[in-house]
Amino acid sequence: VPSCSLLTICNQVNQVKRRCQVFSLFTGVFSGSKLKERRIFMNDWSQAIRVAQETREHAYVPYSEFKVGAAIKFTHSDTITGGCNVENGYYGATICAERGAIMKAIAEEGAGKLEYVVVVTDTEEPVSPCGVCQQVIGEFASNETRILMITLKGKKLEIKFSDLQPHLFRLTDHQH
């Protein structure tokens, strides 16, 4: 009888392990040979920061040499989407990291409300999104959307979107 109980417990443990493995596959995304978790808890920014830092390394910046990485998450998704800045000889065609991440996430999952935006730069002080990016972020952000600006050295500034852009232009505010 004891071995039967032990066998039952072992089977239950194996079922739980299999469920956890399946859960990891559904919440992960393959990048090369590594499985990266796509879930994040707001008290732990480490995953989103890592995505932004890794994506930053792919920035195409032959003119400014100023690499920026971003990571965003929509509230309807568990996916953290990264973006990097891509410069163009015609500066108006340059895409910032924040906008790149938002466009990529919309293309892959559809639009939604932003839960957060992370911006990573190699500067002494954290850098905020530019005005154009703030306008695009505002299209999908609530006043409570978290914005984390962080340097490669770890200096952070975390604010609510309403503190970053208190008077955002929204077309819906001007329609009758």
Backbone torsions as a table, in degrees:
resi	resn	phi	psi	omega
1	VAL	NA	-44.2	179.0
2	PRO	-58.1	-39.4	-179.8
3	SER	-67.0	-32.4	176.9
4	CYS	-65.4	-42.5	177.9
5	SER	-64.1	-42.3	179.2
6	LEU	-63.8	-40.8	177.9
7	LEU	-62.4	-41.9	178.4
8	THR	-62.3	-44.8	179.0
9	ILE	-62.9	-43.8	178.6
10	CYS	-60.4	-42.3	178.2
11	ASN	-62.3	-42.2	179.1
12	GLN	-64.5	-42.5	178.1
13	VAL	-61.4	-43.6	178.9
14	ASN	-63.2	-37.6	177.7
15	GLN	-63.9	-42.5	178.3
16	VAL	-63.2	-42.7	178.2
17	LYS	-60.1	-44.0	179.2
18	ARG	-62.7	-41.8	178.2
19	ARG	-61.7	-41.1	178.7
20	CYS	-64.5	-39.9	178.4
21	GLN	-64.9	-43.0	178.4
22	VAL	-63.4	-43.7	178.2
23	PHE	-58.3	-43.9	178.9
24	SER	-61.4	-39.5	179.5
25	LEU	-66.4	-38.9	-179.4
26	PHE	-74.0	-27.0	-178.8
27	THR	-100.0	5.8	-178.4
28	GLY	-112.0	167.2	175.5
29	VAL	-136.9	136.6	-179.8
30	PHE	-81.2	133.0	174.8
31	SER	-131.7	104.1	-172.1
32	GLY	66.0	-122.3	179.9
33	SER	-107.1	4.9	-177.4
34	LYS	-101.8	140.9	173.3
35	LEU	-94.5	122.4	-179.8
36	LYS	-108.2	131.0	175.4
37	GLU	-66.8	146.2	-178.9
38	ARG	-114.9	9.7	178.9
39	ARG	-100.5	150.6	179.3
40	ILE	-146.7	148.1	173.3
41	PHE	-113.4	138.1	-171.9
42	MET	-58.9	-25.0	177.7
43	ASN	-75.3	-11.0	-177.4
44	ASP	-128.6	97.2	-178.2
45	TRP	-82.8	-3.8	-168.0
46	SER	-56.8	-41.1	-179.5
47	GLN	-65.4	-46.2	-179.5
48	ALA	-65.7	-38.7	177.3
49	ILE	-63.3	-43.3	179.6
50	ARG	-61.6	-43.2	178.2
51	VAL	-60.6	-45.5	-179.5
52	ALA	-64.7	-41.6	179.5
53	GLN	-64.5	-45.0	-179.2
54	GLU	-65.5	-42.1	-179.7
55	THR	-67.3	-35.1	178.9
56	ARG	-54.9	-35.1	-178.3
57	GLU	-63.8	-18.2	-179.7
58	HIS	-92.7	1.0	-177.4
59	ALA	-56.3	141.6	176.3
60	TYR	-106.4	100.8	-172.2
61	VAL	-133.9	59.1	-176.7
62	PRO	-69.6	-16.1	-175.2
63	TYR	-98.6	-48.1	-177.5
64	SER	-96.6	-23.7	-173.4
65	GLU	56.7	27.4	-179.5
66	PHE	-109.0	95.0	-178.1
67	LYS	-80.2	135.0	175.8
68	VAL	-130.4	138.2	174.2
69	GLY	-120.9	147.5	178.7
70	ALA	-137.9	156.2	173.1
71	ALA	-141.0	136.3	179.7
72	ILE	-132.6	160.2	174.8
73	LYS	-144.7	129.8	172.7
74	PHE	-85.3	151.4	-177.0
75	THR	-67.1	-25.6	-177.1
76	HIS	-84.7	4.1	-172.6
77	SER	-136.9	156.4	172.9
78	ASP	-97.2	1.2	-175.5
79	THR	-84.0	132.0	170.5
80	ILE	-97.6	121.2	-177.4
81	THR	-109.4	129.9	179.9
82	GLY	-98.6	157.1	175.7
83	GLY	-150.1	156.7	177.2
84	CYS	-136.1	160.6	179.0
85	ASN	-77.3	143.8	179.9
86	VAL	-130.3	108.9	-177.6
87	GLU	-83.4	162.0	179.1
88	ASN	-141.8	148.0	177.8
89	GLY	-55.4	-31.3	171.9
90	TYR	-93.5	103.6	-169.7
91	TYR	-56.2	-29.8	178.7
92	GLY	-63.6	-20.0	179.8
93	ALA	-91.7	-2.0	178.3
94	THR	-66.8	139.7	178.3
95	ILE	-113.3	125.9	177.7
96	CYS	-76.9	160.6	-177.7
97	ALA	-59.7	-42.3	-176.8
98	GLU	-63.9	-46.2	179.2
99	ARG	-66.9	-38.7	177.5
100	GLY	-59.7	-42.8	179.7
101	ALA	-65.5	-42.3	180.0
102	ILE	-64.4	-46.1	-178.9
103	MET	-63.0	-41.8	179.1
104	LYS	-62.4	-45.2	-179.6
105	ALA	-63.2	-40.7	178.8
106	ILE	-65.5	-42.2	179.6
107	ALA	-62.4	-34.6	-176.4
108	GLU	-89.2	-30.2	-171.6
109	GLU	-132.1	-8.5	-174.5
110	GLY	90.6	159.8	-178.0
111	ALA	-74.7	157.8	177.1
112	GLY	-167.6	-166.4	176.2
113	LYS	-89.0	135.9	178.8
114	LEU	-75.4	132.4	172.4
115	GLU	-84.0	-42.9	179.0
116	TYR	-159.5	164.6	173.8
117	VAL	-135.2	132.6	175.8
118	VAL	-116.6	134.1	178.6
119	VAL	-124.5	124.4	-178.6
120	VAL	-117.6	129.4	177.6
121	THR	-136.5	161.0	176.0
122	ASP	-100.8	72.2	-178.1
123	THR	-132.2	169.5	177.1
124	GLU	-71.5	-40.4	-179.0
125	GLU	-115.3	151.5	176.2
126	PRO	-59.7	147.7	-177.8
127	VAL	-114.8	132.7	179.4
128	SER	-83.3	160.1	173.4
129	PRO	-60.4	148.3	178.6
130	CYS	-67.6	172.0	-178.3
131	GLY	-59.6	-42.4	179.0
132	VAL	-63.4	-43.4	178.9
133	CYS	-64.8	-38.6	177.8
134	GLN	-61.1	-38.9	178.9
135	GLN	-65.7	-43.0	179.1
136	VAL	-67.7	-43.8	176.8
137	ILE	-57.6	-43.1	-179.2
138	GLY	-60.3	-27.0	177.3
139	GLU	-62.4	-28.7	-174.2
140	PHE	-118.7	-3.9	-175.8
141	ALA	-95.6	154.7	165.7
142	SER	-98.8	173.4	176.5
143	ASN	-61.7	-26.1	-176.3
144	GLU	-91.0	-5.2	178.6
145	THR	-54.5	131.8	-177.9
146	ARG	-85.0	136.0	175.8
147	ILE	-119.1	120.0	177.4
148	LEU	-113.8	120.1	175.6
149	MET	-109.8	128.9	-174.1
150	ILE	-144.1	145.8	177.0
151	THR	-94.9	165.0	176.5
152	LEU	-62.8	-23.1	178.3
153	LYS	-84.2	-2.9	175.0
154	GLY	96.4	2.8	177.3
155	LYS	-73.4	127.1	-171.8
156	LYS	-120.5	151.2	168.1
157	LEU	-138.6	117.2	179.4
158	GLU	-115.7	125.1	179.7
159	ILE	-140.5	166.3	172.6
160	LYS	-82.4	152.7	-179.9
161	PHE	-58.0	-38.8	-178.8
162	SER	-62.4	-24.7	176.0
163	ASP	-81.0	-29.6	177.6
164	LEU	-74.6	-41.8	-174.1
165	GLN	-137.2	78.0	-174.6
166	PRO	-71.2	-20.8	-176.1
167	HIS	-125.4	49.2	-178.1
168	LEU	-63.8	138.2	173.2
169	PHE	-76.4	123.2	174.7
170	ARG	-126.8	123.5	-178.2
171	LEU	-56.8	-38.0	-178.1
172	THR	-62.3	-24.5	178.3
173	ASP	-73.4	-15.9	-174.5
174	HIS	-113.8	6.2	178.5
175	GLN	-95.1	145.5	-179.7
176	HIS	-102.9	NA	NA
